Amino acid sequence: MELHAGGRAELRFNHADLTPHKETTPEKYKKHDGGKVLVWTVMRCEAPRLLVVEWDDSEVTFELEPRGSDVLLTVTHRRLGSREFMVSVGAGWQTHLGILSDHLNNRTPPPFWSTHAALAAEYEKRIPA
């Protein structure tokens, strides 16, 4: 990650390795089997508390705020172009951040894809057509 405006950042992950639970990838996401690399452009960086990146035509802001001995991470994703993208990205962030929280708190996270599917169904209900 290049920590300056205009820098390049890559996020690499493999959903199959995020939890110890093994699941079949839903057909809709089969193209991500074997790993996924997101390439971002850094729009703003105020290390270590703020990072703003551009992803496709959207913008993601990560903010860290001290809270006593803990740190609050706030992720804000703006300019999501379609309802379908909102549902998928909303469920994705909630699933990924839940797994991160579980790992940081020494808990075994739930399976990725079934968690994502349940959350996507909730987002389908909550985001107006």
MDAnalysis code that builds the backbone (N, CA, C; Angstrom):
import MDAnalysis as mda
import numpy as np

u = mda.Universe.empty(387, n_residues=129, atom_resindex=np.repeat(np.arange(129), 3), trajectory=True)
u.add_TopologyAttr("name", ["N", "CA", "C"] * 129)
u.add_TopologyAttr("resid", np.arange(1, 130))
u.add_TopologyAttr("resname", ["MET", "GLU", "LEU", "HIS", "ALA", "GLY", "GLY", "ARG", "ALA", "GLU", "LEU", "ARG", "PHE", "ASN", "HIS", "ALA", "ASP", "LEU", "THR", "PRO", "HIS", "LYS", "GLU", "THR", "THR", "PRO", "GLU", "LYS", "TYR", "LYS", "LYS", "HIS", "ASP", "GLY", "GLY", "LYS", "VAL", "LEU", "VAL", "TRP", "THR", "VAL", "MET", "ARG", "CYS", "GLU", "ALA", "PRO", "ARG", "LEU", "LEU", "VAL", "VAL", "GLU", "TRP", "ASP", "ASP", "SER", "GLU", "VAL", "THR", "PHE", "GLU", "LEU", "GLU", "PRO", "ARG", "GLY", "SER", "ASP", "VAL", "LEU", "LEU", "THR", "VAL", "THR", "HIS", "ARG", "ARG", "LEU", "GLY", "SER", "ARG", "GLU", "PHE", "MET", "VAL", "SER", "VAL", "GLY", "ALA", "GLY", "TRP", "GLN", "THR", "HIS", "LEU", "GLY", "ILE", "LEU", "SER", "ASP", "HIS", "LEU", "ASN", "ASN", "ARG", "THR", "PRO", "PRO", "PRO", "PHE", "TRP", "SER", "THR", "HIS", "ALA", "ALA", "LEU", "ALA", "ALA", "GLU", "TYR", "GLU", "LYS", "ARG", "ILE", "PRO", "ALA"])
u.atoms.positions = np.array([
    [0.846, -1.168, 0.000],
    [0.000, 0.000, 0.000],
    [0.891, 1.231, 0.000],
    [0.615, 2.121, -0.924],
    [1.342, 3.391, -0.982],
    [0.513, 4.436, -0.224],
    [1.016, 4.847, 0.926],
    [0.242, 5.672, 1.857],
    [0.320, 7.158, 1.538],
    [-0.114, 7.505, 0.316],
    [-0.191, 8.918, -0.092],
    [-1.254, 9.052, -1.164],
    [-1.810, 10.255, -1.279],
    [-2.830, 10.504, -2.299],
    [-2.277, 10.134, -3.669],
    [-3.065, 9.398, -4.427],
    [-2.640, 8.925, -5.736],
    [-1.929, 7.586, -5.695],
    [-1.626, 7.087, -4.497],
    [-0.927, 5.811, -4.358],
    [-1.833, 4.633, -4.692],
    [-1.217, 3.496, -4.870],
    [-1.921, 2.254, -5.200],
    [-2.003, 1.392, -3.948],
    [-3.130, 0.737, -3.788],
    [-3.320, -0.196, -2.676],
    [-3.974, -1.456, -3.216],
    [-3.560, -2.590, -2.705],
    [-4.159, -3.859, -3.092],
    [-4.647, -4.579, -1.842],
    [-5.837, -5.089, -1.932],
    [-6.392, -5.916, -0.870],
    [-6.544, -7.312, -1.448],
    [-5.827, -8.256, -0.853],
    [-5.854, -9.646, -1.330],
    [-6.491, -10.518, -0.264],
    [-7.444, -11.327, -0.693],
    [-8.035, -12.257, 0.250],
    [-8.618, -13.450, -0.488],
    [-8.776, -14.527, 0.266],
    [-9.383, -15.740, -0.243],
    [-10.481, -16.121, 0.740],
    [-11.722, -16.023, 0.318],
    [-12.844, -16.289, 1.219],
    [-12.752, -17.652, 1.887],
    [-12.218, -18.646, 1.182],
    [-12.125, -20.004, 1.726],
    [-11.184, -20.082, 2.920],
    [-10.281, -19.115, 3.065],
    [-9.301, -19.149, 4.151],
    [-9.658, -18.232, 5.330],
    [-10.782, -17.543, 5.265],
    [-11.120, -16.577, 6.307],
    [-11.642, -17.217, 7.591],
    [-12.197, -18.414, 7.472],
    [-12.705, -19.133, 8.645],
    [-12.303, -20.600, 8.503],
    [-12.353, -21.344, 9.591],
    [-12.014, -22.771, 9.489],
    [-13.132, -23.595, 8.842],
    [-14.299, -22.998, 8.639],
    [-15.440, -23.710, 8.055],
    [-15.309, -23.749, 6.539],
    [-15.469, -24.910, 5.961],
    [-15.378, -25.069, 4.514],
    [-16.785, -25.119, 3.926],
    [-17.026, -24.261, 2.948],
    [-18.322, -24.203, 2.287],
    [-18.124, -24.117, 0.777],
    [-19.143, -24.487, 0.053],
    [-19.137, -24.317, -1.394],
    [-19.446, -22.858, -1.701],
    [-18.687, -22.276, -2.603],
    [-18.916, -20.897, -3.014],
    [-20.198, -20.817, -3.826],
    [-21.081, -19.865, -3.503],
    [-22.295, -19.706, -4.316],
    [-21.933, -19.418, -5.776],
    [-22.769, -19.885, -6.673],
    [-22.517, -19.735, -8.108],
    [-22.221, -18.281, -8.487],
    [-22.955, -17.363, -7.904],
    [-22.793, -15.933, -8.206],
    [-21.367, -15.440, -7.948],
    [-20.664, -16.081, -7.008],
    [-19.330, -15.630, -6.605],
    [-18.213, -16.607, -6.985],
    [-18.523, -17.598, -7.816],
    [-17.520, -18.601, -8.209],
    [-16.273, -17.959, -8.817],
    [-16.434, -16.819, -9.478],
    [-15.279, -16.163, -10.105],
    [-14.235, -15.734, -9.070],
    [-14.618, -15.697, -7.796],
    [-13.689, -15.305, -6.727],
    [-12.994, -16.499, -6.082],
    [-13.360, -17.729, -6.492],
    [-12.682, -18.909, -5.949],
    [-11.180, -18.801, -6.214],
    [-10.396, -19.189, -5.242],
    [-8.942, -19.126, -5.398],
    [-8.358, -17.784, -5.021],
    [-9.190, -16.838, -4.627],
    [-8.694, -15.548, -4.179],
    [-9.185, -14.399, -5.025],
    [-9.120, -13.232, -4.446],
    [-9.580, -12.008, -5.091],
    [-8.594, -10.911, -4.742],
    [-8.287, -10.081, -5.710],
    [-7.430, -8.917, -5.476],
    [-8.215, -7.681, -5.868],
    [-8.393, -6.773, -4.915],
    [-9.013, -5.484, -5.198],
    [-7.899, -4.465, -5.334],
    [-7.943, -3.677, -6.379],
    [-6.952, -2.619, -6.567],
    [-7.639, -1.286, -6.301],
    [-7.081, -0.553, -5.382],
    [-7.636, 0.729, -4.971],
    [-6.651, 1.847, -5.292],
    [-7.176, 3.042, -5.415],
    [-6.352, 4.246, -5.490],
    [-6.540, 5.001, -4.183],
    [-5.444, 5.341, -3.534],
    [-5.512, 6.101, -2.285],
    [-5.869, 7.542, -2.622],
    [-6.940, 8.022, -2.026],
    [-7.386, 9.397, -2.242],
    [-6.874, 10.323, -1.137],
    [-6.793, 9.766, 0.066],
    [-6.360, 10.552, 1.218],
    [-5.818, 9.590, 2.262],
    [-4.739, 9.976, 2.908],
    [-4.166, 9.140, 3.951],
    [-3.621, 10.034, 5.058],
    [-4.124, 9.824, 6.244],
    [-3.617, 10.493, 7.445],
    [-3.311, 9.385, 8.447],
    [-2.221, 8.668, 8.167],
    [-1.848, 7.517, 8.996],
    [-1.599, 7.972, 10.426],
    [-2.038, 7.219, 11.392],
    [-2.708, 5.930, 11.283],
    [-4.219, 6.004, 11.440],
    [-4.844, 7.200, 11.340],
    [-6.260, 7.277, 11.692],
    [-7.242, 7.343, 10.537],
    [-6.794, 7.696, 9.329],
    [-7.741, 7.869, 8.228],
    [-7.157, 7.375, 6.915],
    [-7.973, 6.633, 6.176],
    [-7.609, 6.188, 4.839],
    [-8.855, 6.279, 3.976],
    [-8.748, 6.960, 2.847],
    [-9.848, 7.052, 1.882],
    [-9.321, 6.493, 0.570],
    [-10.056, 5.513, 0.023],
    [-9.644, 4.886, -1.228],
    [-10.790, 4.934, -2.231],
    [-10.418, 4.878, -3.499],
    [-11.397, 4.770, -4.566],
    [-11.384, 3.331, -5.054],
    [-12.570, 2.748, -5.178],
    [-12.704, 1.369, -5.630],
    [-13.758, 1.366, -6.719],
    [-13.354, 1.043, -7.930],
    [-14.213, 1.187, -9.101],
    [-14.694, 2.637, -9.120],
    [-15.989, 2.861, -9.107],
    [-16.502, 4.239, -9.095],
    [-16.970, 4.651, -7.706],
    [-16.624, 3.858, -6.687],
    [-17.079, 4.158, -5.336],
    [-15.910, 4.617, -4.463],
    [-16.239, 5.044, -3.254],
    [-15.231, 5.561, -2.323],
    [-15.431, 4.901, -0.965],
    [-14.330, 4.426, -0.381],
    [-14.382, 3.770, 0.928],
    [-13.500, 4.547, 1.892],
    [-14.057, 4.884, 3.052],
    [-13.323, 5.590, 4.098],
    [-13.181, 4.680, 5.310],
    [-11.947, 4.557, 5.790],
    [-11.645, 3.800, 7.007],
    [-11.157, 4.807, 8.041],
    [-11.810, 4.837, 9.182],
    [-11.413, 5.758, 10.252],
    [-11.171, 4.967, 11.533],
    [-10.081, 5.274, 12.205],
    [-9.766, 4.679, 13.495],
    [-9.863, 5.756, 14.561],
    [-10.547, 5.431, 15.663],
    [-10.729, 6.388, 16.755],
    [-10.467, 5.685, 18.084],
    [-9.495, 6.192, 18.862],
    [-9.234, 5.581, 20.174],
    [-10.469, 5.652, 21.059],
    [-10.716, 4.567, 21.769],
    [-11.815, 4.488, 22.732],
    [-11.287, 3.800, 23.972],
    [-10.579, 4.537, 24.819],
    [-9.950, 3.929, 25.987],
    [-8.849, 3.002, 25.520],
    [-8.927, 1.732, 25.941],
    [-7.912, 0.762, 25.517],
    [-8.293, 0.087, 24.189],
    [-9.440, 0.464, 23.643],
    [-9.908, -0.108, 22.382],
    [-9.788, 0.926, 21.264],
    [-10.096, 0.495, 20.060],
    [-10.110, 1.382, 18.897],
    [-11.383, 1.096, 18.113],
    [-12.102, 2.158, 17.750],
    [-13.305, 2.028, 16.941],
    [-12.922, 2.173, 15.474],
    [-13.279, 1.189, 14.665],
    [-13.083, 1.236, 13.220],
    [-14.431, 1.548, 12.588],
    [-14.478, 2.633, 11.815],
    [-15.683, 2.982, 11.070],
    [-15.363, 2.897, 9.588],
    [-16.169, 2.115, 8.869],
    [-16.016, 1.979, 7.427],
    [-17.249, 2.601, 6.779],
    [-17.022, 3.550, 5.879],
    [-18.106, 4.197, 5.151],
    [-17.862, 3.993, 3.665],
    [-18.832, 3.395, 2.991],
    [-18.696, 3.119, 1.555],
    [-19.733, 3.972, 0.825],
    [-19.262, 4.879, -0.009],
    [-20.125, 5.833, -0.713],
    [-20.142, 5.549, -2.218],
    [-21.135, 6.125, -2.863],
    [-21.270, 6.106, -4.325],
    [-21.405, 4.681, -4.870],
    [-22.228, 3.906, -4.219],
    [-22.513, 2.553, -4.716],
    [-23.555, 2.703, -5.821],
    [-23.215, 2.278, -7.020],
    [-23.986, 2.605, -8.205],
    [-25.329, 1.930, -8.380],
    [-25.564, 0.805, -7.740],
    [-26.822, 0.106, -7.951],
    [-27.278, -0.556, -6.655],
    [-28.553, -0.885, -6.615],
    [-29.089, -1.576, -5.450],
    [-28.404, -2.929, -5.277],
    [-28.194, -3.643, -6.377],
    [-27.532, -4.946, -6.305],
    [-26.137, -4.824, -5.690],
    [-25.395, -3.784, -6.078],
    [-24.057, -3.551, -5.525],
    [-24.160, -3.205, -4.044],
    [-25.152, -2.390, -3.666],
    [-25.351, -2.039, -2.255],
    [-25.584, -3.278, -1.409],
    [-26.445, -4.172, -1.892],
    [-26.762, -5.395, -1.148],
    [-25.513, -6.257, -0.993],
    [-24.810, -6.485, -2.085],
    [-23.623, -7.345, -2.050],
    [-22.513, -6.737, -1.199],
    [-22.245, -5.459, -1.400],
    [-21.167, -4.793, -0.663],
    [-21.522, -4.650, 0.817],
    [-22.774, -4.309, 1.114],
    [-23.193, -4.199, 2.516],
    [-23.017, -5.518, 3.254],
    [-23.497, -6.590, 2.634],
    [-23.343, -7.917, 3.253],
    [-21.874, -8.307, 3.328],
    [-21.107, -7.948, 2.309],
    [-19.676, -8.265, 2.300],
    [-18.920, -7.574, 3.420],
    [-19.126, -6.249, 3.560],
    [-18.437, -5.529, 4.637],
    [-18.837, -6.077, 5.996],
    [-20.138, -6.297, 6.201],
    [-20.568, -6.777, 7.513],
    [-19.981, -8.155, 7.808],
    [-19.922, -9.025, 6.808],
    [-19.343, -10.351, 7.010],
    [-17.846, -10.257, 7.291],
    [-17.125, -9.498, 6.460],
    [-15.675, -9.371, 6.641],
    [-15.319, -8.725, 7.980],
    [-16.032, -7.661, 8.341],
    [-15.713, -6.976, 9.600],
    [-16.090, -7.834, 10.810],
    [-17.150, -8.618, 10.685],
    [-17.493, -9.554, 11.757],
    [-16.409, -10.601, 11.967],
    [-15.876, -11.106, 10.858],
    [-14.786, -12.093, 10.938],
    [-13.534, -11.449, 11.539],
    [-13.231, -10.222, 11.132],
    [-12.095, -9.498, 11.716],
    [-12.279, -9.354, 13.226],
    [-13.449, -8.941, 13.653],
    [-13.723, -8.784, 15.084],
    [-13.562, -10.112, 15.818],
    [-14.073, -11.189, 15.226],
    [-13.920, -12.502, 15.865],
    [-12.446, -12.871, 16.015],
    [-11.658, -12.692, 14.966],
    [-10.226, -13.010, 15.050],
    [-9.528, -12.156, 16.109],
    [-9.842, -10.862, 16.144],
    [-9.201, -9.967, 17.113],
    [-9.578, -10.303, 18.548],
    [-10.729, -10.934, 18.719],
    [-11.196, -11.297, 20.059],
    [-11.065, -12.792, 20.348],
    [-10.198, -13.461, 19.569],
    [-9.901, -14.881, 19.777],
    [-11.140, -15.770, 19.766],
    [-12.091, -15.441, 18.866],
    [-13.274, -16.268, 18.677],
    [-13.193, -16.923, 17.295],
    [-13.784, -18.072, 17.163],
    [-13.855, -18.734, 15.859],
    [-14.984, -18.086, 15.065],
    [-14.664, -17.513, 13.908],
    [-15.721, -16.862, 13.126],
    [-16.625, -17.890, 12.452],
    [-17.852, -17.476, 12.139],
    [-18.769, -18.376, 11.441],
    [-18.344, -18.546, 9.979],
    [-18.942, -19.479, 9.263],
    [-18.607, -19.666, 7.858],
    [-18.895, -18.397, 7.049],
    [-18.044, -18.125, 6.069],
    [-18.171, -16.887, 5.308],
    [-19.430, -16.846, 4.449],
    [-19.590, -17.819, 3.542],
    [-20.640, -17.692, 2.526],
    [-22.042, -17.793, 3.100],
    [-22.282, -18.671, 4.069],
    [-23.631, -18.752, 4.639],
    [-23.951, -17.493, 5.449],
    [-22.945, -16.915, 6.104],
    [-23.143, -15.650, 6.816],
    [-23.453, -14.542, 5.824],
    [-22.675, -14.473, 4.757],
    [-22.894, -13.458, 3.715],
    [-24.299, -13.592, 3.116],
    [-24.729, -14.817, 2.823],
    [-26.050, -15.037, 2.225],
    [-27.169, -14.571, 3.158],
    [-27.046, -14.873, 4.449],
    [-28.066, -14.452, 5.410],
    [-28.114, -12.929, 5.505],
    [-26.956, -12.302, 5.528],
    [-26.924, -10.837, 5.598],
    [-27.435, -10.209, 4.301],
    [-27.098, -10.789, 3.158],
    [-27.587, -10.268, 1.879],
    [-29.119, -10.326, 1.844],
    [-29.705, -11.390, 2.383],
    [-31.169, -11.498, 2.438],
    [-31.755, -10.377, 3.301],
    [-31.078, -10.035, 4.403],
    [-31.530, -8.924, 5.241],
    [-31.422, -7.583, 4.503],
    [-30.302, -7.366, 3.807],
    [-30.124, -6.135, 3.051],
    [-31.158, -6.041, 1.921],
    [-31.507, -7.175, 1.314],
    [-32.541, -7.194, 0.276],
    [-33.855, -6.645, 0.822],
    [-34.175, -6.996, 2.068],
    [-35.402, -6.528, 2.695],
    [-35.334, -5.048, 3.058],
    [-34.166, -4.589, 3.465],
    [-34.029, -3.235, 4.024],
    [-33.755, -2.136, 3.010],
    [-33.151, -2.500, 1.878],
    [-32.823, -1.485, 0.865],
    [-33.960, -1.450, -0.141],
    [-34.629, -0.310, -0.248],
    [-35.786, -0.228, -1.160],
    [-35.394, -0.511, -2.612],
    [-36.325, -1.140, -3.320],
    [-36.096, -1.442, -4.737],
    [-36.132, -0.172, -5.569],
])
